[in-house]
Amino acid sequence: MKADVTLDCFGLLCPMPIIKTQEKMKELKVGQVLEVLSTDEGIKADMPAWCKATGQEFLGIEEKEGEYRVYIKKIST
Amino acid sequence: MEKEKFNIVVFSGDLDKVLAAFILATTAASMNMEVNMFFTFWGLNVLRKKKLTSGKNLLQKMMNFMNKGGADRLPLSKFNMLGIGPAMMKIMMKQAKVPSIEEFIKLAKSLGVKLIACTTTFNFMGFQKDDFIEGIDYFAGAATFLQLAREGRISYFL
């Protein structure tokens, strides 16, 4: 999946990827896609939950050898 | 749209419990919630400066000599072992890149989390404003918390 901005959260545990995602999303324009890189398995459940709470669109997650790439589209400011 | 409120009473001054409180508080703030942390009893130690002791009379001074303040001097609720447990835990947290309680306080502030300190504990323990770190939003009592809880979606006591 193609992203406009990538946020590297490799090695960070909950809740840091979520907090950093929130900060990063402020820099994106509506319609842009953020890619979050994480090694925390919790991200699989946490990111859809965060999207639901903040009104952003969860596009999907790619998993490869314990590395997660999460894609979120900014749809609300 | 008015933000949903997440309120948490931090009664405990134990490192492990306070860590859980800050994880929830900073996450809730990142989920666009209005977060209020109400520090009372041992929880006030999180917001105290590191001093030898505090208090106005002898009993208060004796109590606060034992009841040490400072976010980096909190004991563990289990395996405290005169401070060996928390020292080990802090190293393990650092290795896992988990922020310290001091870092969590700064993070919470930057995310707009409100830090409220209990006036009753403040008074009977003989504290003074100077015993506390910068960044406390206000001092208040039980009615304030209950009103926040009435307005809030989620309120916890830890």
gemmi code that builds the backbone of each chain (N, CA, C; Angstrom):
import gemmi

chains = {
    "A": [
        ("MET", (0.838, -1.199, 0.000), (0.000, 0.000, 0.000), (0.879, 1.257, 0.000)),
        ("LYS", (0.432, 2.275, -0.692), (1.238, 3.497, -0.761), (0.802, 4.503, 0.302)),
        ("ALA", (1.780, 5.157, 0.885), (1.477, 6.131, 1.937), (2.143, 7.463, 1.621)),
        ("ASP", (1.579, 8.524, 2.142), (2.165, 9.857, 1.967), (3.252, 10.126, 3.009)),
        ("VAL", (3.004, 9.609, 4.217), (3.936, 9.840, 5.326), (4.135, 8.528, 6.071)),
        ("THR", (5.378, 8.289, 6.522), (5.657, 7.084, 7.308), (6.114, 7.476, 8.705)),
        ("LEU", (5.599, 6.746, 9.697), (5.968, 6.978, 11.088), (6.611, 5.705, 11.630)),
        ("ASP", (7.872, 5.821, 12.016), (8.608, 4.654, 12.498), (8.424, 4.484, 14.005)),
        ("CYS", (7.726, 3.439, 14.405), (7.534, 3.139, 15.832), (8.119, 1.774, 16.178)),
        ("PHE", (9.069, 1.304, 15.379), (9.694, 0.008, 15.677), (10.325, 0.050, 17.062)),
        ("GLY", (10.073, -0.984, 17.839), (10.686, -1.080, 19.171), (9.917, -0.373, 20.260)),
        ("LEU", (8.853, 0.311, 19.915), (8.083, 1.035, 20.939), (6.875, 0.216, 21.383)),
        ("LEU", (6.620, 0.258, 22.690), (5.481, -0.479, 23.251), (4.286, 0.447, 23.428)),
        ("CYS", (3.132, -0.179, 23.603), (1.902, 0.556, 23.909), (2.144, 1.445, 25.109)),
        ("PRO", (1.713, 2.675, 25.160), (0.836, 3.327, 24.190), (1.585, 4.242, 23.215)),
        ("MET", (2.912, 4.138, 23.142), (3.682, 5.120, 22.370), (3.321, 5.188, 20.881)),
        ("PRO", (3.108, 4.044, 20.188), (2.729, 4.171, 18.767), (1.426, 4.963, 18.568)),
        ("ILE", (0.469, 4.789, 19.485), (-0.807, 5.499, 19.385), (-0.606, 7.004, 19.623)),
        ("ILE", (0.169, 7.317, 20.649), (0.402, 8.730, 20.975), (1.149, 9.424, 19.834)),
        ("LYS", (2.136, 8.722, 19.278), (2.891, 9.311, 18.168), (2.030, 9.430, 16.901)),
        ("THR", (1.131, 8.465, 16.710), (0.222, 8.525, 15.557), (-0.665, 9.764, 15.654)),
        ("GLN", (-1.211, 9.975, 16.843), (-2.073, 11.144, 17.075), (-1.332, 12.437, 16.730)),
        ("GLU", (-0.069, 12.529, 17.189), (0.731, 13.726, 16.918), (0.990, 13.889, 15.423)),
        ("LYS", (1.352, 12.754, 14.788), (1.729, 12.790, 13.373), (0.540, 13.158, 12.489)),
        ("MET", (-0.621, 12.644, 12.853), (-1.815, 12.881, 12.024), (-2.140, 14.360, 11.902)),
        ("LYS", (-1.728, 15.138, 12.903), (-1.978, 16.579, 12.858), (-1.260, 17.219, 11.668)),
        ("GLU", (-0.133, 16.614, 11.263), (0.653, 17.186, 10.167), (0.074, 16.831, 8.790)),
        ("LEU", (-0.772, 15.802, 8.741), (-1.314, 15.364, 7.446), (-2.511, 16.198, 7.007)),
        ("LYS", (-2.690, 16.234, 5.690), (-3.888, 16.884, 5.143), (-4.979, 15.828, 4.975)),
        ("VAL", (-6.209, 16.263, 4.947), (-7.327, 15.337, 4.734), (-7.138, 14.629, 3.397)),
        ("GLY", (-7.295, 13.309, 3.419), (-7.113, 12.514, 2.197), (-5.760, 11.832, 2.133)),
        ("GLN", (-4.806, 12.300, 2.933), (-3.475, 11.680, 2.917), (-3.465, 10.399, 3.765)),
        ("VAL", (-2.511, 9.538, 3.434), (-2.412, 8.246, 4.123), (-1.133, 8.194, 4.956)),
        ("LEU", (-1.291, 7.739, 6.188), (-0.148, 7.568, 7.096), (0.157, 6.080, 7.235)),
        ("GLU", (1.443, 5.777, 7.171), (1.896, 4.406, 7.397), (2.607, 4.374, 8.742)),
        ("VAL", (2.173, 3.495, 9.640), (2.823, 3.370, 10.950), (3.544, 2.031, 11.015)),
        ("LEU", (4.835, 2.088, 11.310), (5.623, 0.864, 11.433), (5.723, 0.498, 12.901)),
        ("SER", (5.387, -0.745, 13.229), (5.405, -1.141, 14.640), (5.807, -2.592, 14.805)),
        ("THR", (6.422, -2.879, 15.951), (6.727, -4.273, 16.298), (5.849, -4.740, 17.451)),
        ("ASP", (4.941, -3.882, 17.902), (4.053, -4.226, 19.013), (2.772, -4.864, 18.462)),
        ("GLU", (2.570, -6.127, 18.823), (1.414, -6.868, 18.305), (0.089, -6.200, 18.669)),
        ("GLY", (0.096, -5.474, 19.791), (-1.120, -4.788, 20.244), (-1.678, -3.815, 19.217)),
        ("ILE", (-0.817, -3.381, 18.320), (-1.208, -2.396, 17.305), (-2.357, -2.922, 16.432)),
        ("LYS", (-2.418, -4.253, 16.277), (-3.448, -4.860, 15.422), (-4.860, -4.519, 15.907)),
        ("ALA", (-5.029, -4.526, 17.233), (-6.340, -4.193, 17.797), (-6.428, -2.708, 18.136)),
        ("ASP", (-5.281, -2.140, 18.557), (-5.301, -0.760, 19.058), (-5.560, 0.270, 17.960)),
        ("MET", (-4.968, 0.050, 16.794), (-5.105, 1.081, 15.762), (-6.526, 1.196, 15.208)),
        ("PRO", (-7.207, 0.063, 14.939), (-8.626, 0.198, 14.547), (-9.448, 0.887, 15.638)),
        ("ALA", (-9.137, 0.588, 16.908), (-9.860, 1.223, 18.025), (-9.594, 2.725, 18.038)),
        ("TRP", (-8.348, 3.088, 17.815), (-7.997, 4.515, 17.793), (-8.713, 5.223, 16.636)),
        ("CYS", (-8.751, 4.561, 15.479), (-9.425, 5.150, 14.312), (-10.912, 5.363, 14.590)),
        ("LYS", (-11.520, 4.391, 15.254), (-12.934, 4.484, 15.589), (-13.175, 5.669, 16.530)),
        ("ALA", (-12.272, 5.841, 17.494), (-12.438, 6.911, 18.489), (-12.205, 8.288, 17.883)),
        ("THR", (-11.316, 8.379, 16.905), (-10.940, 9.686, 16.386), (-11.571, 9.998, 15.024)),
        ("GLY", (-12.294, 9.027, 14.476), (-12.989, 9.265, 13.213), (-12.091, 9.213, 11.989)),
        ("GLN", (-10.977, 8.513, 12.082), (-10.107, 8.339, 10.912), (-10.390, 6.978, 10.266)),
        ("GLU", (-9.969, 6.845, 9.014), (-10.262, 5.597, 8.307), (-9.105, 4.605, 8.411)),
        ("PHE", (-9.422, 3.440, 8.930), (-8.429, 2.362, 9.026), (-8.426, 1.608, 7.701)),
        ("LEU", (-7.298, 1.646, 7.004), (-7.250, 1.035, 5.664), (-6.808, -0.420, 5.712)),
        ("GLY", (-5.959, -0.728, 6.670), (-5.518, -2.118, 6.743), (-4.161, -2.259, 7.394)),
        ("ILE", (-3.748, -3.508, 7.529), (-2.488, -3.789, 8.216), (-1.764, -4.902, 7.471)),
        ("GLU", (-0.462, -4.749, 7.328), (0.352, -5.793, 6.696), (1.305, -6.330, 7.747)),
        ("GLU", (1.387, -7.653, 7.842), (2.239, -8.266, 8.848), (3.286, -9.131, 8.178)),
        ("LYS", (4.531, -8.933, 8.605), (5.596, -9.750, 8.040), (6.663, -9.958, 9.108)),
        ("GLU", (6.845, -11.180, 9.525), (7.874, -11.562, 10.498), (7.914, -10.641, 11.722)),
        ("GLY", (6.758, -10.452, 12.315), (6.701, -9.654, 13.548), (6.753, -8.154, 13.332)),
        ("GLU", (6.755, -7.729, 12.080), (6.729, -6.291, 11.791), (5.364, -5.933, 11.188)),
        ("TYR", (4.802, -4.896, 11.721), (3.470, -4.487, 11.273), (3.539, -3.144, 10.548)),
        ("ARG", (2.824, -3.063, 9.444), (2.668, -1.800, 8.721), (1.187, -1.480, 8.699)),
        ("VAL", (0.845, -0.392, 9.351), (-0.572, -0.031, 9.487), (-0.840, 1.192, 8.616)),
        ("TYR", (-1.977, 1.167, 7.920), (-2.308, 2.285, 7.035), (-3.593, 2.973, 7.486)),
        ("ILE", (-3.497, 4.277, 7.634), (-4.639, 5.070, 8.098), (-4.816, 6.253, 7.162)),
        ("LYS", (-6.058, 6.514, 6.805), (-6.351, 7.675, 5.964), (-6.983, 8.758, 6.821)),
        ("LYS", (-6.469, 9.971, 6.656), (-7.044, 11.083, 7.420), (-8.322, 11.551, 6.736)),
        ("ILE", (-9.453, 11.379, 7.420), (-10.713, 11.826, 6.834), (-11.407, 12.870, 7.701)),
        ("SER", (-10.915, 13.033, 8.924), (-11.505, 14.088, 9.759), (-10.394, 14.922, 10.388)),
        ("THR", (-10.672, 16.204, 10.578), (-9.622, 17.098, 11.097), (-9.675, 17.179, 12.619)),
    ],
    "B": [
        ("MET", (-18.160, 19.765, 18.730), (-18.617, 18.643, 19.565), (-17.838, 18.619, 20.878)),
        ("GLU", (-18.571, 18.456, 21.983), (-17.881, 18.409, 23.273), (-17.161, 17.072, 23.411)),
        ("LYS", (-15.964, 17.152, 23.953), (-15.165, 15.935, 24.085), (-15.701, 15.045, 25.198)),
        ("GLU", (-15.532, 13.746, 25.007), (-15.876, 12.808, 26.081), (-14.845, 12.948, 27.193)),
        ("LYS", (-15.302, 12.783, 28.416), (-14.372, 12.923, 29.548), (-13.914, 11.558, 30.057)),
        ("PHE", (-12.626, 11.493, 30.336), (-12.054, 10.330, 31.011), (-11.396, 10.836, 32.283)),
        ("ASN", (-11.890, 10.342, 33.421), (-11.391, 10.820, 34.710), (-10.758, 9.667, 35.474)),
        ("ILE", (-9.685, 9.965, 36.167), (-9.045, 8.910, 36.939), (-8.559, 9.460, 38.277)),
        ("VAL", (-8.944, 8.763, 39.354), (-8.418, 9.102, 40.683), (-7.130, 8.321, 40.866)),
        ("VAL", (-6.040, 9.015, 41.090), (-4.782, 8.335, 41.383), (-4.584, 8.397, 42.895)),
        ("PHE", (-5.036, 7.342, 43.573), (-4.927, 7.251, 45.032), (-3.577, 6.648, 45.407)),
        ("SER", (-3.133, 5.723, 44.590), (-1.898, 4.999, 44.862), (-0.677, 5.832, 44.502)),
        ("GLY", (0.378, 5.637, 45.257), (1.653, 6.267, 44.918), (2.661, 5.214, 44.496)),
        ("ASP", (2.168, 4.045, 44.074), (3.069, 2.971, 43.642), (3.406, 3.122, 42.169)),
        ("LEU", (4.674, 2.921, 41.870), (5.188, 3.070, 40.497), (4.342, 2.304, 39.471)),
        ("ASP", (4.041, 1.046, 39.772), (3.335, 0.205, 38.795), (1.918, 0.728, 38.528)),
        ("LYS", (1.231, 1.113, 39.606), (-0.149, 1.575, 39.439), (-0.193, 2.955, 38.778)),
        ("VAL", (0.744, 3.796, 39.164), (0.797, 5.144, 38.573), (1.146, 5.045, 37.080)),
        ("LEU", (1.998, 4.084, 36.745), (2.342, 3.877, 35.332), (1.084, 3.520, 34.533)),
        ("ALA", (0.284, 2.606, 35.086), (-0.962, 2.210, 34.408), (-1.880, 3.424, 34.241)),
        ("ALA", (-1.951, 4.257, 35.276), (-2.805, 5.451, 35.215), (-2.346, 6.383, 34.090)),
        ("PHE", (-1.033, 6.585, 33.987), (-0.519, 7.490, 32.955), (-0.658, 6.905, 31.554)),
        ("ILE", (-0.519, 5.583, 31.429), (-0.709, 4.963, 30.111), (-2.145, 5.209, 29.635)),
        ("LEU", (-3.104, 4.982, 30.534), (-4.505, 5.202, 30.155), (-4.787, 6.677, 29.888)),
        ("ALA", (-4.232, 7.539, 30.721), (-4.497, 8.977, 30.576), (-3.954, 9.510, 29.255)),
        ("THR", (-2.713, 9.165, 28.924), (-2.116, 9.700, 27.692), (-2.786, 9.085, 26.456)),
        ("THR", (-3.177, 7.819, 26.562), (-3.865, 7.192, 25.433), (-5.236, 7.826, 25.225)),
        ("ALA", (-5.962, 8.034, 26.323), (-7.283, 8.666, 26.214), (-7.162, 10.053, 25.581)),
        ("ALA", (-6.140, 10.804, 25.992), (-5.930, 12.134, 25.409), (-5.647, 12.011, 23.915)),
        ("SER", (-4.930, 10.969, 23.523), (-4.629, 10.741, 22.107), (-5.845, 10.262, 21.331)),
        ("MET", (-6.873, 9.836, 22.053), (-8.122, 9.435, 21.406), (-9.138, 10.568, 21.483)),
        ("ASN", (-8.613, 11.781, 21.598), (-9.428, 13.006, 21.592), (-10.382, 13.115, 22.776)),
        ("MET", (-10.000, 12.525, 23.909), (-10.842, 12.674, 25.093), (-10.255, 13.760, 25.987)),
        ("GLU", (-11.131, 14.350, 26.788), (-10.669, 15.296, 27.800), (-10.308, 14.478, 29.031)),
        ("VAL", (-9.083, 14.595, 29.500), (-8.625, 13.718, 30.586), (-8.315, 14.521, 31.846)),
        ("ASN", (-8.862, 14.037, 32.960), (-8.598, 14.641, 34.260), (-7.998, 13.601, 35.187)),
        ("MET", (-6.816, 13.903, 35.718), (-6.201, 13.006, 36.701), (-6.274, 13.687, 38.058)),
        ("PHE", (-6.938, 13.020, 38.991), (-7.139, 13.585, 40.323), (-6.230, 12.849, 41.297)),
        ("PHE", (-5.190, 13.513, 41.757), (-4.206, 12.876, 42.632), (-4.578, 13.103, 44.083)),
        ("THR", (-4.712, 11.998, 44.830), (-5.044, 12.122, 46.240), (-4.240, 11.115, 47.058)),
        ("PHE", (-4.181, 11.344, 48.341), (-3.459, 10.494, 49.302), (-2.046, 10.160, 48.818)),
        ("TRP", (-1.674, 8.884, 48.731), (-0.294, 8.550, 48.332), (-0.021, 9.027, 46.906)),
        ("GLY", (-1.059, 9.176, 46.137), (-0.907, 9.625, 44.753), (-0.277, 11.008, 44.640)),
        ("LEU", (-0.463, 11.814, 45.675), (0.150, 13.162, 45.640), (1.673, 13.087, 45.556)),
        ("ASN", (2.251, 11.966, 46.005), (3.720, 11.825, 45.945), (4.251, 11.955, 44.526)),
        ("VAL", (3.417, 11.604, 43.557), (3.819, 11.684, 42.147), (4.144, 13.130, 41.771)),
        ("LEU", (3.415, 14.062, 42.372), (3.540, 15.475, 42.001), (4.451, 16.254, 42.951)),
        ("ARG", (5.010, 15.546, 43.950), (5.873, 16.241, 44.910), (7.302, 16.351, 44.394)),
        ("LYS", (7.944, 17.448, 44.807), (9.373, 17.584, 44.523), (10.139, 16.658, 45.458)),
        ("LYS", (11.385, 16.373, 45.086), (12.223, 15.563, 45.963), (12.781, 16.450, 47.075)),
        ("LYS", (12.344, 16.192, 48.288), (12.838, 16.937, 49.441), (13.102, 15.939, 50.550)),
        ("LEU", (13.890, 16.344, 51.525), (14.176, 15.462, 52.663), (12.875, 15.175, 53.404)),
        ("THR", (12.125, 16.225, 53.689), (10.804, 16.057, 54.269), (9.977, 17.317, 54.017)),
        ("SER", (8.694, 17.244, 54.376), (7.794, 18.390, 54.278), (6.881, 18.339, 55.486)),
        ("GLY", (6.114, 19.379, 55.694), (5.172, 19.376, 56.802), (5.374, 20.558, 57.719)),
        ("LYS", (4.292, 20.863, 58.450), (4.335, 22.040, 59.316), (4.633, 21.661, 60.765)),
        ("ASN", (4.123, 20.500, 61.194), (4.430, 20.093, 62.569), (5.294, 18.833, 62.585)),
        ("LEU", (5.675, 18.410, 63.793), (6.610, 17.296, 63.925), (6.064, 15.990, 63.324)),
        ("LEU", (4.800, 15.689, 63.624), (4.209, 14.449, 63.095), (4.202, 14.438, 61.572)),
        ("GLN", (3.805, 15.553, 60.986), (3.781, 15.653, 59.520), (5.191, 15.492, 58.953)),
        ("LYS", (6.144, 16.107, 59.619), (7.540, 16.007, 59.139), (8.050, 14.574, 59.232)),
        ("MET", (7.684, 13.889, 60.345), (8.102, 12.483, 60.492), (7.451, 11.621, 59.410)),
        ("MET", (6.137, 11.851, 59.205), (5.413, 11.068, 58.198), (5.991, 11.299, 56.804)),
        ("ASN", (6.250, 12.548, 56.457), (6.723, 12.858, 55.110), (8.197, 12.526, 54.896)),
        ("PHE", (8.903, 12.288, 56.010), (10.278, 11.788, 55.892), (10.234, 10.340, 55.402)),
        ("MET", (9.242, 9.593, 55.929), (9.071, 8.188, 55.505), (8.367, 8.108, 54.146)),
        ("ASN", (7.360, 8.969, 53.980), (6.528, 8.978, 52.771), (7.170, 9.905, 51.741)),
        ("LYS", (8.211, 9.392, 51.103), (9.012, 10.263, 50.237), (8.258, 10.660, 48.972)),
        ("GLY", (8.439, 11.893, 48.574), (7.805, 12.377, 47.353), (8.771, 12.365, 46.184)),
        ("GLY", (8.233, 12.536, 44.993), (9.067, 12.582, 43.784), (8.723, 11.456, 42.848)),
        ("ALA", (8.446, 11.809, 41.587), (7.990, 10.815, 40.608), (9.019, 9.709, 40.362)),
        ("ASP", (10.298, 9.977, 40.618), (11.290, 8.924, 40.380), (11.653, 8.184, 41.675)),
        ("ARG", (10.875, 8.434, 42.740), (11.150, 7.716, 43.998), (9.947, 6.883, 44.449)),
        ("LEU", (9.068, 6.538, 43.515), (7.880, 5.781, 43.896), (8.247, 4.311, 44.127)),
        ("PRO", (7.667, 3.685, 45.166), (7.927, 2.259, 45.400), (7.069, 1.383, 44.485)),
        ("LEU", (7.375, 0.100, 44.452), (6.521, -0.860, 43.733), (5.501, -1.436, 44.709)),
        ("SER", (4.322, -1.819, 44.205), (3.309, -2.400, 45.090), (3.681, -3.833, 45.482)),
        ("LYS", (4.544, -4.451, 44.695), (5.065, -5.790, 45.017), (6.581, -5.778, 44.828)),
        ("PHE", (7.259, -6.627, 45.538), (8.710, -6.789, 45.381), (9.468, -5.472, 45.509)),
        ("ASN", (9.058, -4.664, 46.476), (9.754, -3.382, 46.621), (11.171, -3.584, 47.148)),
        ("MET", (11.335, -4.494, 48.094), (12.656, -4.881, 48.642), (13.569, -3.680, 48.893)),
        ("LEU", (13.044, -2.731, 49.677), (13.793, -1.530, 50.074), (14.352, -0.759, 48.874)),
        ("GLY", (13.621, -0.796, 47.785), (14.023, 0.023, 46.639), (14.742, -0.733, 45.541)),
        ("ILE", (15.082, -2.005, 45.810), (15.780, -2.784, 44.770), (14.814, -3.085, 43.617)),
        ("GLY", (13.568, -3.441, 44.000), (12.537, -3.752, 42.986), (12.319, -2.609, 42.007)),
        ("PRO", (12.002, -1.392, 42.526), (11.793, -0.269, 41.596), (13.029, 0.062, 40.764)),
        ("ALA", (14.222, -0.088, 41.355), (15.448, 0.199, 40.591), (15.549, -0.753, 39.403)),
        ("MET", (15.248, -2.055, 39.668), (15.271, -3.042, 38.582), (14.209, -2.712, 37.534)),
        ("MET", (13.025, -2.370, 38.042), (11.902, -2.098, 37.136), (12.205, -0.912, 36.225)),
        ("LYS", (12.830, 0.113, 36.797), (13.134, 1.307, 35.986), (14.135, 0.982, 34.875)),
        ("ILE", (15.099, 0.113, 35.178), (16.070, -0.293, 34.150), (15.345, -1.080, 33.046)),
        ("MET", (14.453, -1.998, 33.490), (13.710, -2.805, 32.506), (12.813, -1.928, 31.632)),
        ("MET", (12.193, -0.922, 32.253), (11.336, -0.012, 31.482), (12.152, 0.746, 30.450)),
        ("LYS", (13.334, 1.197, 30.872), (14.201, 1.952, 29.969), (14.638, 1.075, 28.798)),
        ("GLN", (14.992, -0.187, 29.124), (15.410, -1.125, 28.066), (14.295, -1.324, 27.038)),
        ("ALA", (13.047, -1.301, 27.511), (11.904, -1.524, 26.609), (11.381, -0.212, 26.028)),
        ("LYS", (12.119, 0.884, 26.267), (11.740, 2.214, 25.769), (10.378, 2.673, 26.305)),
        ("VAL", (10.038, 2.220, 27.502), (8.812, 2.707, 28.148), (9.189, 3.992, 28.894)),
        ("PRO", (8.447, 5.071, 28.684), (8.794, 6.316, 29.364), (8.744, 6.168, 30.883)),
        ("SER", (9.587, 6.932, 31.577), (9.543, 6.958, 33.045), (8.320, 7.756, 33.473)),
        ("ILE", (8.006, 7.718, 34.779), (6.849, 8.483, 35.272), (7.074, 9.984, 35.020)),
        ("GLU", (8.302, 10.452, 35.234), (8.584, 11.878, 34.966), (8.308, 12.228, 33.506)),
        ("GLU", (8.740, 11.332, 32.606), (8.495, 11.571, 31.176), (7.001, 11.515, 30.862)),
        ("PHE", (6.304, 10.599, 31.543), (4.854, 10.490, 31.331), (4.124, 11.754, 31.799)),
        ("ILE", (4.615, 12.375, 32.868), (3.990, 13.621, 33.338), (4.120, 14.690, 32.247)),
        ("LYS", (5.319, 14.815, 31.683), (5.548, 15.808, 30.617), (4.676, 15.502, 29.402)),
        ("LEU", (4.621, 14.208, 29.045), (3.822, 13.774, 27.900), (2.348, 14.104, 28.125)),
        ("ALA", (1.869, 13.797, 29.324), (0.469, 14.060, 29.665), (0.174, 15.555, 29.546)),
        ("LYS", (1.068, 16.365, 30.079), (0.886, 17.818, 30.002), (0.828, 18.280, 28.548)),
        ("SER", (1.729, 17.744, 27.724), (1.782, 18.191, 26.331), (0.529, 17.754, 25.565)),
        ("LEU", (-0.135, 16.711, 26.058), (-1.371, 16.236, 25.407), (-2.611, 16.903, 25.999)),
        ("GLY", (-2.402, 17.796, 26.956), (-3.529, 18.539, 27.523), (-4.243, 17.848, 28.674)),
        ("VAL", (-3.613, 16.801, 29.240), (-4.208, 16.131, 30.407), (-4.168, 17.091, 31.602)),
        ("LYS", (-5.285, 17.177, 32.319), (-5.351, 18.061, 33.485), (-4.897, 17.316, 34.744)),
        ("LEU", (-3.976, 17.913, 35.477), (-3.498, 17.333, 36.723), (-4.112, 18.105, 37.882)),
        ("ILE", (-4.898, 17.398, 38.694), (-5.605, 18.036, 39.799), (-5.080, 17.440, 41.110)),
        ("ALA", (-4.784, 18.289, 42.081), (-4.252, 17.801, 43.358), (-5.281, 18.003, 44.463)),
        ("CYS", (-5.396, 16.988, 45.314), (-6.408, 16.974, 46.380), (-6.010, 17.907, 47.529)),
        ("THR", (-6.912, 18.791, 47.890), (-6.605, 19.768, 48.944), (-6.647, 19.160, 50.347)),
        ("THR", (-7.465, 18.133, 50.541), (-7.567, 17.546, 51.884), (-6.250, 16.869, 52.282)),
        ("THR", (-5.745, 16.007, 51.390), (-4.455, 15.371, 51.660), (-3.373, 16.437, 51.835)),
        ("PHE", (-3.411, 17.403, 50.929), (-2.455, 18.516, 50.965), (-2.409, 19.143, 52.360)),
        ("ASN", (-3.573, 19.368, 52.926), (-3.630, 20.067, 54.214), (-3.269, 19.181, 55.406)),
        ("PHE", (-3.833, 17.963, 55.466), (-3.512, 17.191, 56.673), (-2.096, 16.650, 56.679)),
        ("MET", (-1.485, 16.564, 55.507), (-0.081, 16.160, 55.448), (0.844, 17.366, 55.658)),
        ("GLY", (0.254, 18.551, 55.724), (1.049, 19.750, 55.990), (1.894, 20.212, 54.818)),
        ("PHE", (1.466, 19.877, 53.585), (2.239, 20.304, 52.416), (2.063, 21.793, 52.154)),
        ("GLN", (2.994, 22.318, 51.378), (2.876, 23.691, 50.897), (3.020, 23.663, 49.392)),
        ("LYS", (2.553, 24.705, 48.730), (2.582, 24.742, 47.260), (4.001, 24.517, 46.726)),
        ("ASP", (4.953, 25.013, 47.492), (6.356, 24.899, 47.097), (6.861, 23.438, 47.115)),
        ("ASP", (6.117, 22.544, 47.760), (6.522, 21.131, 47.801), (6.209, 20.419, 46.491)),
        ("PHE", (5.480, 21.103, 45.601), (4.996, 20.445, 44.385), (5.660, 20.968, 43.118)),
        ("ILE", (5.676, 20.093, 42.103), (6.270, 20.442, 40.815), (5.380, 21.449, 40.080)),
        ("GLU", (5.948, 22.042, 39.045), (5.181, 22.928, 38.168), (4.211, 22.072, 37.342)),
        ("GLY", (3.140, 22.678, 36.906), (2.295, 21.974, 35.941), (1.006, 21.419, 36.515)),
        ("ILE", (0.799, 21.583, 37.832), (-0.488, 21.161, 38.400), (-1.526, 22.189, 37.949)),
        ("ASP", (-2.622, 21.715, 37.387), (-3.605, 22.656, 36.842), (-4.386, 23.368, 37.936)),
        ("TYR", (-4.844, 22.598, 38.910), (-5.476, 23.243, 40.050), (-5.609, 22.296, 41.235)),
        ("PHE", (-5.890, 22.878, 42.403), (-6.127, 22.119, 43.630), (-7.629, 22.090, 43.858)),
        ("ALA", (-8.155, 20.917, 44.227), (-9.603, 20.810, 44.370), (-9.967, 19.656, 45.291)),
        ("GLY", (-11.267, 19.526, 45.563), (-11.756, 18.490, 46.464), (-12.678, 17.495, 45.789)),
        ("ALA", (-13.336, 16.686, 46.601), (-14.144, 15.566, 46.119), (-15.285, 16.016, 45.198)),
        ("ALA", (-15.900, 17.162, 45.524), (-17.038, 17.612, 44.711), (-16.621, 17.865, 43.270)),
        ("THR", (-15.411, 18.384, 43.096), (-14.899, 18.635, 41.740), (-14.803, 17.330, 40.958)),
        ("PHE", (-14.228, 16.315, 41.628), (-14.090, 15.037, 40.922), (-15.452, 14.442, 40.604)),
        ("LEU", (-16.358, 14.507, 41.568), (-17.677, 13.905, 41.344), (-18.433, 14.609, 40.218)),
        ("GLN", (-18.266, 15.907, 40.125), (-18.902, 16.617, 39.017), (-18.289, 16.193, 37.679)),
        ("LEU", (-16.962, 16.039, 37.656), (-16.300, 15.548, 36.437), (-16.819, 14.150, 36.104)),
        ("ALA", (-16.966, 13.322, 37.150), (-17.440, 11.951, 36.949), (-18.880, 11.950, 36.418)),
        ("ARG", (-19.704, 12.874, 36.921), (-21.092, 12.974, 36.448), (-21.124, 13.304, 34.962)),
        ("GLU", (-20.210, 14.181, 34.559), (-20.183, 14.602, 33.157), (-19.458, 13.597, 32.259)),
        ("GLY", (-18.651, 12.728, 32.893), (-17.751, 11.881, 32.113), (-18.364, 10.566, 31.684)),
        ("ARG", (-17.749, 9.991, 30.654), (-18.175, 8.678, 30.192), (-17.507, 7.588, 31.009)),
        ("ILE", (-16.225, 7.833, 31.370), (-15.454, 6.804, 32.067), (-14.740, 7.457, 33.249)),
        ("SER", (-14.875, 6.832, 34.423), (-14.123, 7.306, 35.586), (-13.546, 6.112, 36.328)),
        ("TYR", (-12.248, 6.198, 36.626), (-11.553, 5.094, 37.301), (-10.942, 5.559, 38.603)),
        ("PHE", (-10.732, 4.584, 39.469), (-10.073, 4.822, 40.752), (-8.922, 3.827, 40.849)),
        ("LEU", (-7.730, 4.357, 41.061), (-6.581, 3.450, 41.080), (-5.713, 3.699, 42.298)),
    ],
}
model = gemmi.Model(1)
for chain_id, residues in chains.items():
    chain = gemmi.Chain(chain_id)
    for i, (resn, *xyz) in enumerate(residues, 1):
        res = gemmi.Residue()
        res.name, res.seqid = resn, gemmi.SeqId(i, " ")
        for name, pos in zip(("N", "CA", "C"), xyz):
            atom = gemmi.Atom()
            atom.name, atom.element = name, gemmi.Element(name[0])
            atom.pos, atom.b_iso = gemmi.Position(*pos), 0.0
            res.add_atom(atom)
        chain.add_residue(res)
    model.add_chain(chain)
structure = gemmi.Structure()
structure.add_model(model)
structure.setup_entities()
